[in-house]
Each structure stands twice: as structure tokens, then as C-alpha cells.
Amino acid sequence: MSIGSSRTLKACVAQIGQIDRPQHRFVSMVGAIAQDGSSNRYDVAQQLSEKTGGKHFMLPAPLMVDSEAERAQWVNHRLYRIVDELANNADVSFVGIGNVRVNCPLHEDGFITRAEVDELMSVGAIAEWLGLPIDRQGARVTSLRLDTPPRRPTPSASQAASANAMRSSPRSRVNGSRASSRRTQRPGRPRRLKTK
């Protein structure tokens, strides 16, 4: 099972009792390190592992990095590639959709700064899916030229999304809660890049 990170997913996992399922593997789909070096307290894969006795695979990288060179260094690491491959081959995936606004989870938990929140909002971001900012239509919002869209599981019968962001306001709706990997060129350049 590959799994994202969110408050809603964490609340769902909290409702699951202890169950002996050591054959299961739980793979984090997002980097778990904030810019200050702290860990992501919403690492749902680890919590599922503790409840089932299954194996947990943490994506060994920060959620955001400062440069393309730093990103390349992280994603080309042998351990990163192993966990990324496990996530890409999972039987089922669960992701959360978080809002992008002042005091959003990415900001409160130290992954992005207030200035970066303001910048994302100014280019139309209303939500994030696995740390990737998206607009009202579900298109990726970025100020970076992408050579290829990021590899992400596409929503299907085997993937569920918890849409906490969608409850925020009528303006926060993403059509069908599906995040597209379409490339979008926007002005400006954020200080940090997604690692995956």
C-alpha cells in the first residue's frame, strides 16, 4: 500500500484497531523531512505499520528542496529509488488533498514559508496533492518548466483521496478531486522544489 500524508488520513488510521497483518508493506509517497530537519507527524504509513506489524518504507527525502541540483541528489540516491519503485508498484494508494492558504498544513508544519504560500496563491493554487500545488481545475500549478510530468499514481478504482481541502470553501473544489499532471508555465520561481 502506498500512502500519502495528511491530517484526514491520520484521523482515519486512528480509527483502525490493532490487527496482526505482518505480510503488508506500507510505503510513504511523500518526503517526510521539513526544512528545519523535523519529521512529518502525519506519516500515515508508519502508523499503519505500527498497528499491523507490517513493514514501513519511509521516502528518505525532504518534501521540498532548495534547488534542482539538490533535488537530483535526493532522487538519485539508491534508497530513494528503492522506495519510489515500491510506491509505484503498490496494489492500492491513498492520498490526501490539503488546502493552500494562510496557515495551511504545509505552512504550519514547516514545509513552506508564508511567502511561498502567498506566491502559490497568487498563481492560482487552492490545494495540494502529495505536496504538488493544484488549481481549481486540478491542473498542476508551478513556476518551473517540467521536462516530464511527475510520476504519480493516477486516481483509479484502487486509489482513494481524502479531500480535506474540498470542505474548505466553494472556491476550493477540484473537479472530481483529480489532480492532473499537465504542465503549466507560471511567472516567478519558488524557492523550493518538490522532491518527487
Secondary structure, DSSP 8 states (H G I E B T S, - for coil): -EE-B-HHHHHHHHT------TT-EEEE-S--B-TTS-B-TTBHHHHHHHHH--EEE---SBSEESSHHHHHHHHTSHHHHHHHHHHHT-S-EEEEEEE-STT-HHHHTTSS-HHHHHHHHHTT--EEETTEEE-TTS-B--SS--SS--------TTEEEE-TGGGT-GGG--GGG---------SS--S-EE--
